Amino acid sequence: MPGAEAVAGRSQVAGVRLLLVVFAVLTPVATTQLLVFSRRTAEGFAWTVQPPLTAAFLGAGYAAGFVLVVLSLRARTWGSARVGYVTVLVFALAALAATLLHLDRFHLAAAGAVPRAAAWGWLAVYVVVPVAMLAVLPGQLRAPGGDPRSGPHLGRVLRTALGAHAVVLTAAGAALFTLPAARGLWPWTLTPLTARAVASWLLALGLAAVLVVVDDDLHRLQPAAATYVVLGVLQLAVLVRFREDVAWARTSPWVYLLAVLSVLALGTAGLLGARRRPVRPAVGAGR
């Protein structure tokens, strides 16, 4: 029963909820700047993102992150919100590292007030938020109660597919962040800064997939599954909108397209699986 987790599981502490709210408030701003006004980042974003396809990719990530955070806030317990919180934390830490490595690319001294404010706002957020998230995490882990499973297992096929996603996303993110040569394998042109920005989302999503596999709980999968669906739909739309920026004659764009379709398929399978198999005590549930 859904209520079983509310009784036995540890609640989200106030600091965790507050920081999730902060991210939920900020993500629509980044989504609008990057996904809607992809061609105008020189005028309204923290740095100039080229090509516009990269800006739209990042904006789609923020939109999907918004869904994950809102659904995590609706969860009653830490066990159900943990994937969302850790995903945001990993992304924020990676984005902070990328920012500090490429600070010269930011509009901190731009002539225009809007891009200059965006750059300083970005820097403030990505210095304060990850530090604050790390600071409140010990208190959350010490909170009374446990993190019992609340639903059936994922099933072997779904769990294996998510495990494969975890490996691929984490490996791709690590390569893009650390190896300059990896940029040449991406389906469109990336700069050192945009490669690390893209890598930040890949690393965060990869670790989220790891946590989902470890949890092995169809009920807790639902926020991540909904996030996957939103991410898959938006990334497909981004590819169509900016198809001229993609080197379709190469193999990598088609591999990327298959990866996006697999994200959409896995998210849909997770949502449908949770609907078909109502949440119930895990006793006797098999994989």
N, C-alpha and C positions, 0 to 999 in steps of 0.2 A: 504494500500500500504506500502511496506517496507520503502519507502522514508519518510512517515509521521512521523516515529519515529525519523529519523535523524533531522527533522525540529524542532519537539516539545521537544524531549527528551534531557536531559543534557548529555554532552559529558563526556567521561572518562578524568580525569585530568592526567597531565604528570606523576605524581608520581605513580598513580595506574597502568598506562601502563608500567612504568619502572619496578615495582615490579612483575608484571605478566611476563614480559620478563625474569627477573632474575629466576623466578621459572621455566619457560619454558626451560631455558638453563641448569639448575641444574638437572631437573628430568630425562633426558636421562642417566646421570651419575649414579644416584641411581638405575634406571631401569636396567642398564647393570650389576651393581654390585650385585643386589639382584635377578633379574629374570633370567639372563643368567648364572651368576656364583654363583648360590644358594649354592653350596657345598663348596665354597671357601671364605666365609665371614671372617674367621679367618685371612686370608692373605691379604684381600683387602677392607674390610669394616670397619666402625667405631666401631663395636662391633661384636662378634661372635654370629651369629644367628643360633640357633638349635631348632627343626630340619630344614633341608633345605626347607621343605614345607612352613615354616613360612617366610623365606627369600623370596621365590617365591611369596607368598601371598602379601607381602609388595611391592615387585617389580611390581606386576600387578597393585597395587594401584597407584604407581608412573606413570606407563604407561598410565593408565586411566586419572590421574590428568594432564598429559601432554596434552592429547587430549582436556580436558576441558579448560585448560589455553589458548591453541592456538586458539580454537574457541571463547573464550572470548575476546582475543586480536583482532580478526577479527570483533567483534561487534562494531558498531559505537557509541553506547550510554552506559551509566552506567547501565540503566535498563536491558540491555541484557547481561552485563558483571558481574552484581552483584552476581549472584549465584556462578560463578567461583571464584571471588575474596573472597567472604566470606568463601567458602569451603576451599580454601588455607589458609586463616587466622585461621580458627578453627583448621585445621590440624596442622599448625605450632605452635600454642599455646599449643595444647595438646602434641605434640612431644617435645616441650621445657620442659613442666612439667615432662614428662616421663624421659627425659634426666637428668634433675636435681635430680630427685628422685633415679636414678640408675647410677650416674656418675662413680661409681667404676667399672661398667661393660664395660666401654669404653676403647679403646686402646690408651689412652692418653699417656701412658708411655711404649708402646709396643717396643720391640727390633727392629722390622721391620719398615722401613721408610714409606712404603705404608699404613699399617693399622694405624700407628701413625698420618700420615698426614690426613687420612680419618677421624679419630676421632676428631682432632682439627678443620678440615674443617666443619664437622657436627656441632660441638659446636658453631662455629662462625656463621654459617648460621642460626641456630635455636635460637640464641640470637638476631641477627641483624634483620632478616627478619620479624618476628612477631611484633617487636617494630616499625619498619619502616612502616609496613602495618597499624598498629593502628594510627601512627602519621599522615599519609596522608588521612585517612578516613574522618575526619571532613571537610577537604577542599573539598573532593569529594561531601559530602552531602550538602555543602553550594554552590556548583556550580549552576549557573543559569539554569533554565529549570525544567521540571518535568520528571516523569517516566511513561508516558501514556502506556497503553496496545497497542500492535501493531497487535495482531492476535486474532483468535477465542478462546473461552474457551476450556479447556482441555476435557470437557465431564465428566459426573458423574462417569463412571466406571474407567477411567484413573485417575481421581482426587482422588477417594476413594482408589484405589490401591496404589497410591503414598503416600497418607496419612498414610496407614497402614505401608508402608516401613519406613516412617519417624519415626513412633512410635517404631517399632521393632529395627531399626538401632540405634536410640538414646538410647533406653533402654539397648540394648546389649552393646553398647559402654560404657555407664555409669557404668554398672555392671562390665565389664571387667577391667575398669580403677580403680574402687574403692573397689571391693569385691574380695578378694583372692579366695573364694569358687567358683566364677563364672568361673575360669580357668578350673575347673573340668568338666564343661558342654561343653567346646569347643571340636570340633571333633578330635583335635590332641593336643599334649602336648605343653603347653605354660609356659614360665618362667614369673616371675613378670614384667620384662622389655618388653619381647615380647608381653605379654598380653596388656600392655599399648600402645605399638606401634600399635598393631592391633586395639585397642580401638580408637586410634587417627583417623584412617581412618573411622571407623564406625560412630563416632561422627560427623566427617566432612560431610560424605555422608548423614547422618540423617538430619542434618541441611539444607543441600542442597535440600533434598526432601521437607522439610518444606517450604523453600523459593519458590520452584516451585509450590507447592500447593497454597500458598498465592498469587503468581503472577497470577495463573490460565490463562496462556497465552501460546497457542500452539506454537507460533513463538519463544518465549523465552525458551521454553522447549528443543529446538533442540540441543544445546550444551550438556545439561545434558543427553538427550536421547542417543546421540552418545557416551558419556562417559559410560553410563550404558551398551551399547552394547559391547564396548571394554572390560570393566571390566568383564562382564559376560563370554565372550569368553575366556579371559585369565585365569580367575579363574577356569573354567572348564578344560582348558589345564593343569593348575597347579595340579589339583586334579588327573588327569590321570598320569601326570609325576611322582608325588610323592605319588601314591596311597598306597604304603607300609607304609607311615607314619600315615595313617588314621586308626582309630579304627572302622572298618566297622561293627563290631559285635554290636556296640552300636546304639542307635537311633539318637544321635546328628549328625553324618555325613550325614544321609539321610535327616534330616531337613535342614542342611546346603546346601546340593545339591539342594533341592527344592528352597531354598532361592536364590541361584545363578541362577537357571533356571528362577525364577521370575524376577530377575534383567535383564537378557537377553530379556525376553518376554516384559517387560515394556519398555525397551529401544527401542526395535524394533517397538512396537506399537506406541510410541511417534514419531519416525521418519516417519513411514508410515502414521500416522495421519496428520502430518504437510505437507506431500507431497500431500495427497488426498485433503486437505482443504487449498487452497491457502490463504496466508495472506491478510487480507483486514481490513478496518476500523471496530472497534468493535461494532459500533452502531447497536443495534438490535440483537446482537449475544446472544444466550441462552446457558445455561449450559447443 
